[in-house]
């Protein structure tokens, strides 16, 4: 998916999910978004998501769709 970036910005996560950054933040406020991995707070207003956690979540969502 991503090269060797271990921490992803909101823009990178949104691109990985094929949505805009604004839509990504709206998604995080939904019930489905509550299952999304929590970001790491690196400093004031600087958050990053762990790539492996995001990829694991995406894979889990794909498997859930296949089972339904």
Secondary structure by P-SEA (a helix, b strand, c coil): cccccccccaaaaaaaacccaaaaaaaaacccccccbbbbbccccbbbbcaaaaaaaaaaaaaaaaac
